């Protein structure tokens, strides 16, 4: 299984924004290629009942809860009939939303947009209440960040979130225990071990690089290794393409 992590789907500089054209090509490949895009439900069914995932399973995830995920990514997902999971912060959805959020852009999805995403049949995960580095918090603040997000999303969406995504990918044993008190699964970021449902509170993900060619994207998916190694394989694949001389024209 591979778990892909996106943030923005937008033409912006930096490592957090995948160009829309690249995203469309990637989703088309996932829809037509030798991959099976699975749902959050599939992961929980595997965890609860031991039902195996399909070969070449891929889970698509989006962090932070950007409006862009709904306005730009969702139509592409609809076009190719692909499921996905969106991790959001409950503190961004109410009237008391923080004035500043630590992200490349400040346009976060509002409640109507999150409900539109959920109404499309796609999953909503928790991402802490206000996107704090959980490892730096007191026990009380950690409990508030994990419990508050759970309560707000349950109240607003009518269904408790079952998956948690660590802000900044930061976790330790104490954070894992706090998350495990309320969520059956937790998503990490880049790591040096493949995602393994026998360790459900540290499911590693491949962060999709904005500069990858489609060949590099496919290479990352086909590497069947830890995310860090998959990303390196993708970079190597693109580097080889750039340095390989073209065959002379006849």
C-alpha positions as CSV (number, residue, x, y, z in Angstrom):
1,X,0.0,0.0,0.0
2,X,1.1,3.6,-0.7
3,X,-0.5,6.6,1.0
4,X,-0.1,9.9,-1.0
5,X,0.0,13.2,0.8
6,X,-1.1,16.4,-0.9
7,X,-1.6,19.9,0.4
8,X,-2.4,22.5,-2.2
9,X,-3.2,21.8,-5.9
10,X,-2.2,25.2,-7.2
11,X,0.5,27.0,-9.2
12,X,2.6,28.4,-6.4
13,X,6.3,28.1,-5.6
14,X,7.5,25.9,-2.8
15,X,7.1,22.2,-1.8
16,X,3.5,22.3,-0.7
17,X,1.7,23.1,-4.0
18,X,1.3,20.5,-6.8
19,X,0.5,22.2,-10.2
20,X,-3.1,21.4,-11.3
21,X,-1.9,20.0,-14.6
22,X,0.4,17.5,-12.8
23,X,-2.4,16.6,-10.4
24,X,-4.8,15.8,-13.2
25,X,-2.2,13.6,-14.9
26,X,-1.5,11.8,-11.7
27,X,-5.2,11.2,-11.0
28,X,-5.7,9.9,-14.6
29,X,-2.8,7.5,-14.0
30,X,-4.3,6.3,-10.8
31,X,-7.7,5.8,-12.4
32,X,-6.4,4.0,-15.5
33,X,-3.2,2.4,-14.4
34,X,-2.5,-0.8,-12.4
35,X,-3.5,0.8,-9.1
36,X,-6.5,0.5,-6.9
37,X,-7.4,3.7,-5.1
38,X,-8.9,2.7,-1.7
39,X,-11.1,4.5,0.8
40,X,-10.6,5.3,4.4
41,X,-13.3,2.6,5.0
42,X,-11.1,0.0,3.3
43,X,-8.3,0.7,5.8
44,X,-10.6,0.4,8.8
45,X,-12.0,-2.8,7.4
46,X,-8.5,-4.2,7.1
47,X,-7.8,-3.1,10.6
48,X,-11.0,-4.3,12.1
49,X,-11.6,-7.6,10.2
50,X,-8.4,-8.4,8.5
51,X,-9.8,-8.0,5.0
52,X,-6.8,-7.6,2.8
53,X,-6.3,-4.5,0.6
54,X,-6.1,-4.9,-3.1
55,X,-2.8,-5.3,-4.9
56,X,-1.2,-1.9,-5.6
57,X,-3.5,-0.1,-3.2
58,X,-3.2,3.7,-3.0
59,X,-4.8,6.0,-0.5
60,X,-5.1,9.7,-1.5
61,X,-4.9,12.2,1.3
62,X,-5.0,16.0,1.7
63,X,-3.7,17.9,4.7
64,X,-4.7,21.2,6.4
65,X,-8.2,21.7,4.9
66,X,-7.6,24.2,2.2
67,X,-10.5,25.6,0.3
68,X,-8.4,24.7,-2.8
69,X,-8.9,21.0,-2.0
70,X,-12.6,21.5,-2.6
71,X,-12.6,24.0,-5.4
72,X,-9.7,22.6,-7.4
73,X,-8.9,19.0,-6.4
74,X,-12.5,17.7,-5.8
75,X,-13.7,18.3,-9.4
76,X,-10.7,16.3,-10.7
77,X,-11.4,13.5,-8.2
78,X,-15.0,13.5,-9.3
79,X,-14.0,13.3,-13.0
80,X,-12.0,10.2,-12.4
81,X,-14.3,8.8,-9.7
82,X,-11.5,8.6,-7.1
83,X,-12.0,8.5,-3.3
84,X,-9.8,10.6,-1.0
85,X,-9.4,11.8,2.6
86,X,-9.2,15.4,3.7
87,X,-7.7,16.2,7.1
88,X,-9.0,19.4,8.7
89,X,-8.7,21.4,11.9
90,X,-11.9,21.9,13.7
91,X,-10.7,25.3,15.0
92,X,-10.7,26.7,11.5
93,X,-14.4,26.0,11.0
94,X,-16.0,28.1,13.7
95,X,-16.6,31.7,14.4
96,X,-13.5,31.9,16.6
97,X,-11.1,30.8,13.9
98,X,-7.5,31.9,14.5
99,X,-6.5,35.1,12.7
100,X,-3.3,33.5,11.4
101,X,-2.8,29.9,10.3
102,X,0.7,28.5,9.6
103,X,0.2,27.6,5.9
104,X,1.4,28.8,2.5
105,X,-2.0,30.4,1.9
106,X,-4.7,31.4,4.3
107,X,-7.8,30.3,2.3
108,X,-9.0,27.5,4.4
109,X,-12.2,25.6,3.6
110,X,-15.3,26.8,5.5
111,X,-18.0,24.5,6.9
112,X,-20.1,24.5,3.7
113,X,-17.1,23.4,1.7
114,X,-16.2,20.6,4.2
115,X,-19.8,19.5,4.1
116,X,-19.7,19.5,0.3
117,X,-16.6,17.3,0.4
118,X,-18.3,14.9,2.9
119,X,-21.5,14.8,0.8
120,X,-19.4,13.7,-2.2
121,X,-18.8,10.5,-0.2
122,X,-15.2,11.3,0.7
123,X,-13.7,11.0,4.2
124,X,-12.9,13.8,6.6
125,X,-10.1,13.2,9.1
126,X,-8.9,15.2,12.1
127,X,-5.8,17.3,12.0
128,X,-5.8,18.7,15.6
129,X,-7.9,21.7,16.7
130,X,-5.5,24.5,15.6
131,X,-2.6,22.8,13.9
132,X,0.0,22.8,16.7
133,X,3.1,20.7,17.0
134,X,1.7,18.2,19.4
135,X,5.0,17.0,20.8
136,X,5.7,20.5,22.3
137,X,2.4,20.7,24.3
138,X,1.5,20.0,27.9
139,X,-0.6,17.0,28.5
140,X,-3.7,19.2,29.0
141,X,-3.1,21.1,25.8
142,X,-2.5,17.9,23.9
143,X,-5.7,16.4,25.1
144,X,-7.6,19.6,24.1
145,X,-6.1,19.6,20.6
146,X,-7.1,15.9,20.0
147,X,-10.4,15.9,21.8
148,X,-11.5,19.3,20.6
149,X,-11.0,18.4,17.0
150,X,-12.9,15.2,17.5
151,X,-15.8,16.9,19.2
152,X,-16.1,19.8,16.7
153,X,-16.0,17.5,13.6
154,X,-18.5,15.1,15.1
155,X,-20.9,17.9,15.9
156,X,-20.5,19.7,12.5
157,X,-20.5,16.6,10.3
158,X,-22.7,14.2,12.3
159,X,-20.1,11.5,12.3
160,X,-17.0,11.1,14.4
161,X,-13.7,11.2,12.5
162,X,-11.9,7.9,12.6
163,X,-8.5,8.9,11.3
164,X,-6.0,11.5,12.6
165,X,-3.2,13.2,10.7
166,X,-0.3,14.6,12.9
167,X,0.3,18.3,12.2
168,X,3.8,18.7,10.8
169,X,4.1,14.9,10.9
170,X,5.3,15.4,14.5
171,X,4.5,12.6,17.0
172,X,6.1,10.6,19.9
173,X,4.9,7.9,22.2
174,X,2.9,10.3,24.3
175,X,1.2,11.9,21.3
176,X,0.4,8.5,19.9
177,X,-1.3,7.5,23.2
178,X,-3.4,10.6,23.2
179,X,-4.5,10.1,19.6
180,X,-5.2,6.4,20.2
181,X,-7.7,7.3,22.9
182,X,-10.0,8.7,20.2
183,X,-8.9,7.5,16.8
184,X,-8.3,4.0,15.4
185,X,-5.7,5.2,12.8
186,X,-3.1,8.0,12.5
187,X,-1.2,9.3,9.5
188,X,2.4,10.5,9.7
189,X,4.4,12.2,7.0
190,X,7.6,11.1,5.3
191,X,9.3,8.2,7.2
192,X,11.7,5.4,6.7
193,X,9.3,2.5,7.0
194,X,6.4,1.5,4.6
195,X,2.9,2.0,5.9
196,X,1.9,-1.0,8.0
197,X,-1.6,-1.5,9.5
198,X,-0.1,-3.5,12.3
199,X,1.3,-0.2,13.4
200,X,-1.8,2.0,12.9
201,X,-0.6,5.1,14.7
202,X,2.3,5.8,12.4
203,X,1.1,5.2,8.9
204,X,3.7,6.8,6.7
205,X,2.9,8.8,3.5
206,X,4.6,9.8,0.3
207,X,4.6,13.6,0.0
208,X,4.0,14.3,-3.7
209,X,6.7,16.7,-5.0
210,X,5.5,19.6,-7.2
211,X,8.3,19.1,-9.7
212,X,7.9,15.4,-10.3
213,X,7.2,14.3,-13.9
214,X,4.5,11.6,-14.4
215,X,7.4,9.1,-14.8
216,X,8.8,10.1,-11.4
217,X,5.3,9.8,-9.8
218,X,4.9,6.3,-11.2
219,X,8.4,5.4,-10.0
220,X,7.5,6.4,-6.5
221,X,4.3,4.3,-6.5
222,X,6.1,1.3,-8.0
223,X,9.1,1.4,-5.6
224,X,7.2,-0.6,-3.0
225,X,9.4,0.7,-0.2
226,X,9.5,3.3,2.5
227,X,8.3,6.8,1.6
228,X,11.8,8.4,1.9
229,X,13.2,5.8,-0.5
230,X,10.2,6.2,-2.8
231,X,10.8,9.9,-3.0
232,X,14.5,9.4,-3.7
233,X,13.7,6.9,-6.5
234,X,11.4,9.5,-8.0
235,X,14.1,12.2,-7.9
236,X,16.6,9.8,-9.4
237,X,14.2,8.9,-12.2
238,X,13.7,12.5,-13.2
239,X,17.4,13.2,-12.9
240,X,18.2,10.3,-15.3
241,X,15.7,11.7,-17.8
242,X,17.3,15.1,-17.7
243,X,20.8,13.8,-18.2
244,X,20.1,11.1,-20.8
245,X,21.1,12.5,-24.3
246,X,18.4,12.3,-26.9
247,X,19.0,9.9,-29.8
248,X,20.1,11.6,-33.0
249,X,17.5,12.1,-35.6
250,X,17.8,10.0,-38.6
